[in-house]
Amino acid sequence: MTKPPGLLISAPSSGTGKTTVMLGLLRALAEDGLTVQPFKSGPDYIDPAFHRAAAGRASFNLDSWAMGAPLLGAIAAQAQGADIVVAEGSMGLFDGVAKPGELGHGSSAETALRMGWPVVLVLDVGGQAQSAAATALGFRMYNPDLPFAGVILNRCASPRHERLTRLGMERAGLPVLGVLPRRGDLTLPERHLGLIQAVEHPDLESAIAGYAEFLRAHVDLEAIKRAASSGPMGPSSAALPRPPAQRIALARDAAFSFTYPHLLEGWRAAGAEILPFSPLADEAPAPDADLVWLPGGYPELHAGTLAAADRFLTGLRNHAETRPVHGECGGYMALGEGLIDKDGTRHRMAGLLGLVTSYEKRKFNLGYRRAELLADMPGFSAGTALRGHEFHYSSIIEQPDAPLARVFDAEGAEGPQTGSRRGHVTGTFFHLIAEASA
């Protein structure tokens, strides 16, 4: 059995317009009657929600640093029943960690190679013409084994600019799949972690429909469909992560939203019940849940509301007396004693851990993490190695509890953000992607 044909949308760098192209392409192909399966290469946990809104089908991360072949195959198998796959790369096409882990560098090029998806390179041609071909040719030749579909020229200033840029591409023998004129209204809103969340966009449906109309007018959709290709199907969904409990109360709102989709898919596929609740709406977790899981998100933007959410906090504390609670990144911060916002105001959190964090002086924390558990956490026993990703701007002010894990970055350097444990409560700054053996 083979996967449906696919493509990977990438670029020389961030900020070239590939997300706009991705969303417009997903919607345009869906409007043409195709069932489109989106994916995201790399650990970004914001883009998949935008993909789902555009394609009407859940998007999943594929990560060559954090995921072994069985898990990559299981996630790729989610494309069964689709007519075409469109994946979005992270950063630049070949960008990854400096020192590969046991699995890979985590680059979008590795994802395309492993899945057999030809690359569509989105080039910002502002300020250049024929010279853009030298950039594209360099990307084409950097790894000759990488399948290459062609280029989409973005932010083209005029018909003359397009003509000159096309001349360069023709000389380099690179197919031009589309030319997008410069428009200032095609940028998605951003905040310090990148794009705002899909649920926060003031008019996401209208924006995506506009991207699709724009792509349809300026991109050769038939040529893109013909360029799609793929490799053999991987293992079945049996290799997806197992659930950490049977009944999982999962915080889900604008403050807590970052859980990797393949985890939730694996939990559901194994028969676990996911019971969503909203701390921002002052909802308590289900009283009969076996586990409460607080994902990452933006608790610092809602700290006052969370501090005043008595039903939520009381229900969380009652649960923690007898059953496990786990928090990731923002969820971890919410389990602590206090959270200091960017204005220096301290907000009382759940107090289930002694952690105090602050956004008053921003500290950039970004990168893959490998954690060796020193104690049990939901779904994993002490001694297990996990892979994840960390991305936040908070600083630790106090962390008096026992460490949960030894945590290393992608180059093997051990860091101070060990997570915490106290009683039935655990927390980590990294977002779980997979067990190291998966």
C-alpha positions as CSV (number, residue, x, y, z in Angstrom):
1,M,0.0,0.0,0.0
2,T,1.2,3.5,-0.8
3,K,0.5,6.8,0.8
4,P,-1.3,9.4,-1.3
5,P,1.0,11.7,-3.3
6,G,2.3,14.7,-1.4
7,L,4.4,17.8,-1.4
8,L,6.3,19.8,1.2
9,I,6.1,23.6,1.2
10,S,9.3,25.1,2.3
11,A,11.5,28.2,1.9
12,P,15.1,29.4,2.4
13,S,14.1,31.0,5.8
14,S,11.2,32.0,8.0
15,G,9.2,35.1,7.0
16,T,9.0,34.3,3.2
17,G,5.3,33.7,3.1
18,K,5.2,29.9,3.2
19,T,2.4,29.7,5.8
20,T,0.2,32.0,3.6
21,V,0.9,29.7,0.6
22,M,0.3,26.6,2.7
23,L,-3.1,27.7,4.0
24,G,-4.2,29.0,0.6
25,L,-3.1,25.9,-1.1
26,L,-4.9,23.6,1.4
27,R,-8.2,25.5,0.9
28,A,-7.9,25.8,-2.9
29,L,-7.3,22.1,-3.3
30,A,-10.2,21.3,-0.9
31,E,-12.4,23.6,-2.9
32,D,-11.5,21.6,-6.0
33,G,-13.1,18.5,-4.3
34,L,-9.9,16.8,-3.1
35,T,-9.5,15.4,0.4
36,V,-6.3,17.1,1.6
37,Q,-4.1,15.8,4.4
38,P,-2.0,18.5,6.1
39,F,1.2,17.9,8.1
40,K,3.8,20.1,9.8
41,S,7.5,19.2,9.7
42,G,9.1,20.0,13.0
43,P,7.9,20.7,16.5
44,D,5.8,23.8,15.9
45,Y,2.5,23.3,17.7
46,I,0.6,26.4,16.5
47,D,0.5,25.8,12.7
48,P,-1.5,22.5,12.8
49,A,-4.6,24.3,14.1
50,F,-4.4,26.7,11.1
51,H,-4.0,23.7,8.8
52,R,-7.1,22.1,10.2
53,A,-9.1,25.2,9.7
54,A,-8.0,25.4,6.1
55,A,-8.3,21.7,5.1
56,G,-11.1,20.5,7.3
57,R,-8.8,17.6,8.4
58,A,-6.6,17.2,11.4
59,S,-2.9,18.1,10.9
60,F,0.0,16.3,12.5
61,N,3.6,17.0,13.3
62,L,6.4,14.9,11.7
63,D,9.8,15.3,13.4
64,S,12.9,13.6,12.3
65,W,14.8,14.5,15.5
66,A,12.2,13.3,18.0
67,M,10.5,10.5,16.2
68,G,11.8,7.1,15.1
69,A,10.7,5.3,11.9
70,P,7.7,3.5,13.5
71,L,6.2,6.6,14.9
72,L,6.8,8.6,11.7
73,G,5.1,5.8,9.8
74,A,2.2,5.7,12.2
75,I,1.6,9.4,11.8
76,A,2.0,9.4,8.1
77,A,-0.6,6.6,8.0
78,Q,-3.1,9.3,9.2
79,A,-3.2,10.3,5.5
80,Q,-5.1,7.2,4.5
81,G,-8.2,8.2,2.6
82,A,-6.8,11.5,1.4
83,D,-6.3,12.3,-2.2
84,I,-3.2,14.5,-1.7
85,V,-0.8,15.4,1.2
86,V,0.5,18.9,1.7
87,A,3.1,19.4,4.4
88,E,4.6,22.7,5.7
89,G,8.2,23.0,6.6
90,S,9.8,24.8,9.6
91,M,12.3,27.7,9.2
92,G,14.5,27.1,6.2
93,L,14.5,23.9,4.3
94,F,17.8,22.5,5.6
95,D,17.7,24.1,9.1
96,G,18.0,21.7,12.0
97,V,20.1,21.0,15.0
98,A,23.9,21.3,14.8
99,K,24.5,17.8,16.2
100,P,22.1,15.1,15.0
101,G,20.5,12.9,17.6
102,E,20.1,9.2,17.3
103,L,17.5,9.9,14.6
104,G,18.3,13.0,12.6
105,H,18.8,16.8,12.5
106,G,15.1,17.6,12.5
107,S,15.1,19.5,9.2
108,S,12.3,19.8,6.8
109,A,14.6,18.3,4.1
110,E,14.9,15.1,6.2
111,T,11.1,14.9,6.4
112,A,10.7,15.3,2.6
113,L,13.3,12.7,1.9
114,R,11.9,10.1,4.3
115,M,8.3,10.6,3.0
116,G,9.3,11.0,-0.6
117,W,7.6,14.4,-1.0
118,P,8.9,16.8,-3.6
119,V,9.7,20.2,-2.3
120,V,8.0,23.4,-3.4
121,L,10.3,26.3,-2.5
122,V,8.7,29.6,-1.7
123,L,11.1,32.4,-2.6
124,D,10.7,36.0,-1.5
125,V,12.1,37.7,-4.6
126,G,11.8,41.3,-3.3
127,G,14.9,43.3,-4.1
128,Q,16.2,40.8,-6.7
129,A,15.4,39.3,-10.1
130,Q,17.6,36.8,-11.9
131,S,19.7,36.4,-8.7
132,A,16.8,34.6,-7.1
133,A,17.6,31.7,-9.3
134,A,21.0,31.3,-7.8
135,T,19.4,31.0,-4.4
136,A,16.9,28.4,-5.7
137,L,19.6,26.5,-7.6
138,G,21.7,26.3,-4.4
139,F,18.8,24.8,-2.5
140,R,18.1,22.4,-5.4
141,M,21.7,21.2,-5.5
142,Y,22.6,21.2,-1.8
143,N,21.2,17.7,-1.6
144,P,20.7,16.3,-5.1
145,D,18.8,13.3,-3.6
146,L,16.0,15.6,-2.4
147,P,13.0,15.5,-4.7
148,F,12.3,19.0,-6.0
149,A,9.0,20.1,-7.5
150,G,9.8,23.8,-8.3
151,V,9.4,27.3,-7.0
152,I,6.7,29.8,-6.1
153,L,7.9,33.4,-6.5
154,N,6.5,35.5,-3.7
155,R,6.2,39.4,-3.4
156,C,6.8,40.1,-7.1
157,A,6.6,43.8,-7.6
158,S,5.6,44.1,-11.3
159,P,5.2,42.3,-14.6
160,R,8.8,43.3,-15.5
161,H,10.1,42.0,-12.2
162,E,8.3,38.7,-12.9
163,R,9.7,38.4,-16.4
164,L,13.3,39.0,-15.3
165,T,12.9,36.5,-12.4
166,R,11.4,33.9,-14.6
167,L,14.4,34.3,-17.0
168,G,16.7,33.3,-14.2
169,M,14.7,30.3,-13.3
170,E,14.5,29.1,-16.9
171,R,18.3,29.4,-17.2
172,A,18.7,27.3,-14.0
173,G,16.1,24.8,-15.3
174,L,13.8,25.3,-12.3
175,P,10.0,25.0,-12.8
176,V,8.0,28.1,-11.8
177,L,4.7,26.9,-10.2
178,G,3.4,30.3,-9.4
179,V,4.1,34.0,-9.0
180,L,2.5,35.9,-6.2
181,P,2.3,39.7,-6.5
182,R,3.3,41.8,-3.5
183,R,0.4,42.4,-1.1
184,G,0.6,43.7,2.4
185,D,-2.7,42.3,3.7
186,L,-1.7,38.7,3.5
187,T,0.2,38.5,6.8
188,L,-1.1,36.5,9.8
189,P,-1.1,38.3,13.2
190,E,1.8,37.4,15.4
191,R,3.0,37.6,19.0
192,H,6.2,36.7,20.8
193,L,5.9,32.9,20.1
194,G,5.1,33.4,16.4
195,L,1.6,33.3,15.1
196,I,-1.3,33.9,17.3
197,Q,-3.4,30.8,17.9
198,A,-6.0,29.9,15.3
199,V,-8.8,30.2,17.9
200,E,-7.7,33.9,18.6
201,H,-7.8,35.0,14.9
202,P,-10.5,37.7,14.6
203,D,-11.7,36.3,11.2
204,L,-9.8,33.2,10.3
205,E,-12.3,31.8,7.8
206,S,-12.4,35.0,5.8
207,A,-8.6,35.2,5.8
208,I,-8.1,31.6,4.6
209,A,-10.8,32.1,1.9
210,G,-8.8,35.1,0.7
211,Y,-5.5,33.2,0.6
212,A,-7.2,30.5,-1.5
213,E,-8.6,33.0,-3.9
214,F,-5.1,34.7,-4.2
215,L,-3.4,31.3,-4.7
216,R,-5.9,30.2,-7.3
217,A,-5.3,33.4,-9.3
218,H,-1.5,33.2,-9.3
219,V,-0.5,29.5,-8.9
220,D,-0.7,26.6,-11.4
221,L,-2.7,24.2,-9.2
222,E,-2.7,21.5,-11.9
223,A,1.1,21.6,-12.1
224,I,1.3,21.4,-8.3
225,K,-1.0,18.3,-8.3
226,R,1.1,16.7,-11.0
227,A,4.3,17.3,-9.1
228,A,3.0,15.5,-6.0
229,S,4.7,12.1,-5.2
230,S,5.3,9.9,-2.3
231,G,7.0,6.8,-0.8
232,P,5.8,3.5,0.7
233,M,3.3,3.4,3.5
234,G,4.8,3.1,7.0
235,P,3.6,1.0,10.0
236,S,0.0,1.2,11.2
237,S,-1.5,3.5,13.8
238,A,-0.7,0.8,16.4
239,A,2.7,2.6,16.9
240,L,1.0,5.9,18.1
241,P,1.7,6.8,21.7
242,R,-0.4,5.0,24.3
243,P,-2.6,6.9,26.8
244,P,-1.3,7.7,30.3
245,A,-4.7,6.9,31.8
246,Q,-8.2,5.8,30.7
247,R,-10.2,9.0,31.5
248,I,-8.1,12.1,30.9
249,A,-9.4,15.5,31.9
250,L,-7.7,17.8,29.4
251,A,-7.6,21.6,29.9
252,R,-8.5,23.2,26.6
253,D,-9.0,26.9,26.0
254,A,-7.0,30.0,24.9
255,A,-4.7,29.6,28.0
256,F,-4.0,25.8,27.5
257,S,-4.0,24.6,24.0
258,F,-0.6,23.1,23.0
259,T,-0.7,19.3,22.9
260,Y,0.8,17.5,19.9
261,P,-2.0,16.1,17.8
262,H,-0.5,12.7,17.4
263,L,-0.6,12.2,21.2
264,L,-4.3,12.9,21.4
265,E,-4.9,10.7,18.3
266,G,-3.0,7.8,19.9
267,W,-4.8,8.2,23.2
268,R,-8.2,8.1,21.5
269,A,-7.2,5.2,19.2
270,A,-6.3,3.2,22.3
271,G,-9.8,3.8,23.8
272,A,-9.0,6.5,26.3
273,E,-11.7,9.1,27.0
274,I,-10.5,12.7,26.7
275,L,-12.7,15.0,28.9
276,P,-12.0,18.7,27.9
277,F,-12.6,21.5,30.3
278,S,-11.9,25.2,30.4
279,P,-10.0,26.8,33.3
280,L,-10.7,30.2,31.9
281,A,-14.4,29.5,32.1
282,D,-13.8,28.4,35.7
283,E,-14.7,24.8,34.9
284,A,-13.3,22.1,37.2
285,P,-11.9,18.9,35.8
286,A,-14.2,15.9,35.6
287,P,-14.4,14.6,39.2
288,D,-14.2,11.0,38.0
289,A,-11.1,11.5,35.8
290,D,-8.1,9.3,36.3
291,L,-5.7,12.1,35.3
292,V,-5.7,15.8,34.8
293,W,-3.4,17.1,32.1
294,L,-2.7,20.8,31.7
295,P,-1.1,21.5,28.3
296,G,1.1,24.5,27.4
297,G,-0.3,27.7,26.1
298,Y,-0.4,31.3,27.3
299,P,-1.3,31.4,31.0
300,E,0.7,34.6,31.4
301,L,-1.9,36.4,29.3
302,H,-4.8,35.2,31.5
303,A,-3.1,35.0,34.9
304,G,-5.6,37.2,36.7
305,T,-8.5,35.2,35.4
306,L,-6.9,31.9,36.3
307,A,-6.0,33.2,39.8
308,A,-9.7,34.0,40.3
309,A,-11.1,30.7,38.9
310,D,-12.1,29.2,42.2
311,R,-14.0,26.2,40.9
312,F,-11.1,25.2,38.6
313,L,-8.5,25.6,41.3
314,T,-10.6,23.8,44.0
315,G,-11.3,20.9,41.6
316,L,-7.7,20.6,40.6
317,R,-6.5,20.6,44.2
318,N,-9.1,18.0,45.2
319,H,-8.0,15.8,42.3
320,A,-4.4,16.1,43.3
321,E,-5.0,14.7,46.7
322,T,-5.5,11.2,45.4
323,R,-4.8,11.1,41.6
324,P,-2.1,12.4,39.2
325,V,-2.0,15.8,37.7
326,H,0.6,16.8,35.0
327,G,1.4,20.1,33.5
328,E,3.5,21.0,30.4
329,C,5.1,24.5,30.1
330,G,2.2,26.9,30.7
331,G,0.4,24.1,32.5
332,Y,3.4,23.5,34.6
333,M,3.5,27.2,35.5
334,A,-0.2,27.2,36.5
335,L,0.5,24.3,38.9
336,G,3.1,26.4,40.8
337,E,2.8,28.9,43.6
338,G,2.9,32.0,41.5
339,L,3.3,33.5,38.1
340,I,4.7,37.0,37.6
341,D,3.4,38.8,34.5
342,K,5.4,41.2,32.2
343,D,4.2,44.1,34.3
344,G,5.7,42.6,37.5
345,T,2.3,41.6,39.1
346,R,2.4,38.3,40.9
347,H,-0.6,36.1,40.5
348,R,-1.4,33.2,42.8
349,M,-1.6,29.9,40.9
350,A,-2.7,26.4,42.1
351,G,0.1,25.9,44.6
352,L,0.4,22.2,43.9
353,L,4.1,22.8,43.2
354,G,6.5,25.3,44.7
355,L,7.4,26.7,41.2
356,V,7.4,30.5,40.8
357,T,8.0,31.8,37.2
358,S,8.3,35.3,35.8
359,Y,7.8,37.1,32.5
360,E,9.0,40.5,33.9
361,K,12.5,39.9,32.5
362,R,12.0,37.7,29.4
363,K,14.4,34.8,29.0
364,F,14.3,32.9,25.7
365,N,14.1,29.1,26.1
366,L,13.9,27.2,22.8
367,G,15.0,23.8,21.5
368,Y,14.6,20.1,21.6
369,R,14.9,18.3,24.9
370,R,15.8,14.8,25.9
371,A,14.7,13.9,29.4
372,E,15.7,11.0,31.6
373,L,13.0,10.6,34.2
374,L,14.1,10.4,37.8
375,A,10.6,9.5,39.0
376,D,7.4,8.3,37.5
377,M,5.1,10.6,35.6
378,P,1.7,9.8,34.0
379,G,2.3,7.2,31.4
380,F,6.0,6.6,32.0
381,S,8.1,5.1,34.7
382,A,11.3,6.3,36.3
383,G,14.3,5.7,34.0
384,T,12.4,6.2,30.8
385,A,13.9,8.6,28.3
386,L,11.5,11.1,26.6
387,R,11.9,13.5,23.7
388,G,10.2,16.9,23.6
389,H,10.5,20.5,22.7
390,E,10.6,23.7,24.8
391,F,9.6,27.2,23.7
392,H,8.8,30.0,26.2
393,Y,10.0,33.3,27.6
394,S,9.6,32.7,31.3
395,S,12.3,32.6,34.0
396,I,12.4,30.4,37.1
397,I,12.3,32.4,40.3
398,E,11.8,29.5,42.7
399,Q,11.8,25.7,42.2
400,P,12.0,24.0,45.6
401,D,10.5,20.6,44.7
402,A,12.3,17.4,43.8
403,P,13.4,17.3,40.1
404,L,11.4,15.1,37.8
405,A,14.1,14.5,35.2
406,R,17.6,15.2,34.0
407,V,17.0,17.3,30.9
408,F,19.5,17.7,28.0
409,D,19.4,19.9,24.9
410,A,19.9,18.7,21.4
411,E,23.7,18.8,21.7
412,G,23.7,16.9,24.9
413,A,24.2,19.7,27.4
414,E,22.4,19.3,30.6
415,G,20.1,22.2,31.7
416,P,18.6,23.5,34.9
417,Q,14.9,23.2,33.9
418,T,14.4,19.7,35.3
419,G,10.7,19.8,35.9
420,S,9.2,19.2,39.4
421,R,7.3,16.6,41.4
422,R,5.4,16.7,44.6
423,G,2.9,14.0,45.7
424,H,0.7,13.1,42.8
425,V,1.7,16.3,40.8
426,T,4.4,16.5,38.1
427,G,5.3,19.2,35.6
428,T,7.9,19.9,32.8
429,F,8.8,22.9,30.7
430,F,9.1,20.7,27.6
431,H,6.2,19.5,25.6
432,L,6.2,15.8,25.2
433,I,6.6,14.4,21.7
434,A,7.6,10.8,22.1
435,E,9.3,8.2,24.2
436,A,12.9,8.0,23.1
437,S,12.4,4.4,21.8
438,A,9.4,5.4,19.6
